[in-house]
Amino acid sequence: MPPAHQATLATPAVDAAPPDDCLARNDWICGAYLDTRRHILVDAVVQHLQITAIAVAIALVIAVPLAVVARRWGWAAGPVLALTTVLYTIPSLAMFSLLLPAYGLSATLVVAGLVLYSLTLLVRNILAGLRAVPEETRQAARGMGYGPIRLLLTVELPLALPAAMAGLRIATVSAVSLVTVGAIVGYGGLGNLIYSGMNTYFKAQVLTASALCVVIAVVADVLLLGVGRLLTPWTRASRS
């Protein structure tokens, strides 16, 4: 048989071999996906971090005055806690739908939803921290001539910081998770990749984006834990 004819007969066997590319095989773990989609992953991570940070920061700015009002005037604690609790019970899809007429299909819609969800966790923890400040400490500060504002800024809020940081950690981790729901409006960070990957059954994309969400949540929690310990050195001293 001529060599050219032998090569022709061998071709089907080569075509039938399984592909060497993990993308072609649609493997769950695929280094080629990281190499070829690196810029897509970076953009998704940046969007995820931006939405999370902005939402938690805005929620913190709103939560501190609400907690102070609830602590200063006891009658306000019930309505404030009730309102924030009701907001937290609304399912995320329903929340975004309710906010849609006001914000449209935008990143602001996702941020607004996350702010409302974060308020419950932040207000409750900040209020708990303020309530835990010993009354004799307040009386001593007043006896030294501290006014209400100075008392709040230099005594009450610093002593409430451990509880506030605990709430901030929970709110941040929760926001990292809830950002992914923003994929329904195209602003879900890594959630966009998870959503599109599930629709096309792109295994490497689903697993990689999901793993990055977990990494972001863990790193954020550890960083905030470290910041909390730096800001409250007296808590370390009391443990030792």
C-alpha positions in Angstrom: 0.0 0.0 0.0 1.5 3.4 -0.9 2.5 5.6 2.0 0.1 8.4 1.1 -2.8 6.0 1.2 -1.6 4.7 4.7 -1.6 8.3 6.0 -5.1 8.8 4.7 -6.3 5.8 6.6 -4.7 6.9 9.8 -6.4 10.3 9.8 -9.7 9.2 11.3 -8.0 7.7 14.3 -6.3 11.0 15.1 -9.6 12.9 14.8 -11.3 10.5 17.2 -8.8 11.1 20.0 -10.0 13.1 22.9 -9.0 16.8 22.8 -6.0 17.8 24.8 -7.4 21.3 25.6 -9.2 21.4 28.9 -11.5 24.1 27.4 -12.5 21.8 24.6 -13.2 19.1 27.2 -15.1 21.5 29.3 -13.3 20.6 32.5 -14.2 22.1 35.9 -10.6 23.0 36.6 -8.8 24.5 33.6 -5.7 26.6 33.6 -6.3 27.6 30.0 -9.4 29.4 31.2 -7.4 31.5 33.6 -4.9 32.4 30.8 -7.3 33.2 28.1 -10.0 35.0 30.2 -7.7 36.8 32.7 -8.9 40.3 31.7 -12.6 39.2 32.0 -11.9 37.9 35.5 -10.1 41.0 36.6 -12.9 43.3 35.3 -15.5 41.1 37.1 -13.5 41.1 40.4 -13.0 44.9 40.2 -16.8 45.5 39.7 -17.6 43.0 42.5 -15.3 44.9 44.9 -16.5 48.3 43.9 -20.2 47.5 44.3 -19.5 45.8 47.7 -17.3 48.6 49.1 -19.6 51.4 48.0 -22.8 49.7 49.3 -21.3 48.9 52.7 -19.7 52.3 53.1 -23.1 54.1 52.3 -24.9 51.7 54.7 -22.4 52.4 57.4 -22.8 56.2 57.0 -26.6 55.8 57.3 -26.5 53.1 60.1 -24.4 55.1 62.6 -26.9 58.0 62.9 -29.9 55.6 63.0 -28.2 53.7 65.9 -27.4 56.9 67.7 -31.0 58.1 67.4 -32.3 54.8 68.6 -29.9 54.8 71.6 -30.6 58.5 72.5 -34.3 58.3 72.3 -35.6 54.9 73.4 -39.0 55.3 71.6 -37.1 55.4 68.3 -35.4 52.0 68.7 -38.5 50.0 68.0 -39.4 51.7 64.7 -35.8 51.8 63.5 -35.2 48.1 64.2 -38.6 47.1 62.8 -38.0 48.9 59.6 -34.5 47.6 59.0 -35.7 44.1 59.9 -38.6 44.2 57.4 -36.2 45.4 54.7 -33.9 42.4 55.4 -36.8 39.9 55.0 -37.5 41.0 51.4 -36.1 38.5 48.9 -33.3 39.9 46.8 -35.1 39.5 43.5 -38.2 41.2 44.9 -36.0 44.0 46.4 -34.4 44.8 43.0 -37.7 44.7 41.3 -39.2 47.2 43.8 -36.2 49.5 43.3 -36.2 49.2 39.5 -38.6 52.1 38.8 -36.4 54.4 40.8 -32.9 53.4 39.5 -33.5 51.5 36.3 -31.1 48.8 35.0 -27.9 50.2 36.6 -25.2 49.5 39.1 -27.0 52.0 41.4 -29.9 49.6 41.6 -27.6 46.9 43.0 -25.9 49.3 45.3 -29.2 50.6 46.7 -30.4 47.0 47.4 -27.2 46.1 49.2 -27.4 49.2 51.3 -30.9 48.3 52.5 -29.8 44.8 53.3 -26.7 45.9 55.2 -28.6 48.4 57.4 -30.2 45.6 59.5 -26.8 44.1 60.4 -25.1 47.4 61.0 -27.8 49.2 63.0 -28.4 46.2 65.3 -24.7 45.7 66.1 -23.9 49.4 66.5 -26.9 49.9 68.7 -25.9 46.9 70.8 -22.4 48.3 71.2 -23.8 51.7 72.3 -26.1 50.1 74.8 -23.2 48.1 76.2 -21.3 51.2 77.2 -21.4 51.3 81.1 -23.6 54.1 82.5 -21.0 54.9 85.0 -18.6 55.7 82.2 -21.0 58.1 80.7 -21.6 59.7 84.1 -17.9 60.1 84.6 -17.4 61.7 81.2 -20.3 64.1 81.9 -18.7 65.0 85.3 -15.5 65.9 83.4 -17.5 68.4 81.3 -18.1 66.3 78.2 -21.0 67.5 76.1 -23.3 65.1 74.1 -21.3 65.3 70.9 -17.9 64.9 72.6 -19.3 62.1 74.7 -20.5 60.3 71.6 -17.4 60.7 69.5 -14.7 60.1 72.2 -16.4 57.7 74.6 -19.5 55.9 73.3 -18.5 55.2 69.7 -15.0 54.0 70.5 -16.4 51.6 73.2 -19.0 50.4 70.8 -16.4 49.7 68.1 -16.0 46.0 68.8 -19.7 45.3 68.2 -19.8 47.7 65.3 -16.8 45.9 63.6 -18.5 42.5 64.1 -21.6 43.9 62.3 -19.4 45.4 59.6 -17.7 42.0 59.0 -21.1 40.2 58.7 -22.5 43.0 56.4 -19.5 42.9 54.1 -19.5 39.1 53.7 -23.2 39.2 53.1 -22.8 42.0 50.5 -20.1 40.0 48.7 -22.6 37.2 48.3 -25.6 39.3 47.4 -23.7 41.2 44.7 -23.9 38.1 42.5 -27.7 38.5 42.3 -27.0 41.8 40.5 -26.3 39.6 37.4 -30.0 39.8 36.6 -29.4 43.4 35.6 -25.9 43.0 34.3 -24.1 44.4 37.3 -23.3 41.4 39.4 -19.5 41.3 39.2 -18.5 37.7 39.3 -22.2 36.8 39.4 -22.3 37.8 35.7 -19.8 35.0 34.9 -21.6 32.5 37.2 -24.9 33.3 35.6 -23.7 33.1 32.0 -21.6 30.0 32.8 -24.6 28.2 34.2 -26.7 29.1 31.1 -24.0 27.6 28.8 -22.8 24.9 31.2 -19.3 26.4 31.1 -17.8 24.5 34.0 -14.5 26.3 34.4 -16.2 29.7 34.4 -18.8 28.7 37.0 -16.2 27.1 39.3 -13.6 29.9 38.9 -16.0 32.7 39.5 -17.6 31.0 42.5 -14.2 30.3 44.0 -13.2 33.9 43.6 -16.4 35.0 45.4 -15.4 32.8 48.3 -11.8 34.1 48.3 -13.1 37.8 48.3 -15.4 37.1 51.2 -12.7 35.3 53.3 -10.1 38.0 52.6 -12.5 40.8 53.4 -13.5 39.2 56.7 -9.8 38.6 57.7 -8.8 42.2 56.8 -11.7 43.6 58.8 -10.9 41.4 61.7 -7.3 42.7 61.6 -8.5 46.3 61.4 -10.9 45.7 64.3 -8.1 44.4 66.5 -5.8 47.4 65.6 -8.6 49.8 66.4 -9.5 48.1 69.7 -6.2 47.2 71.4 -7.9 47.1 74.8 -9.9 44.0 73.7 -6.6 42.1 73.2 -5.4 43.1 76.6 -8.5 41.9 78.3 -8.2 38.5 76.6 -4.6 38.1 77.7 
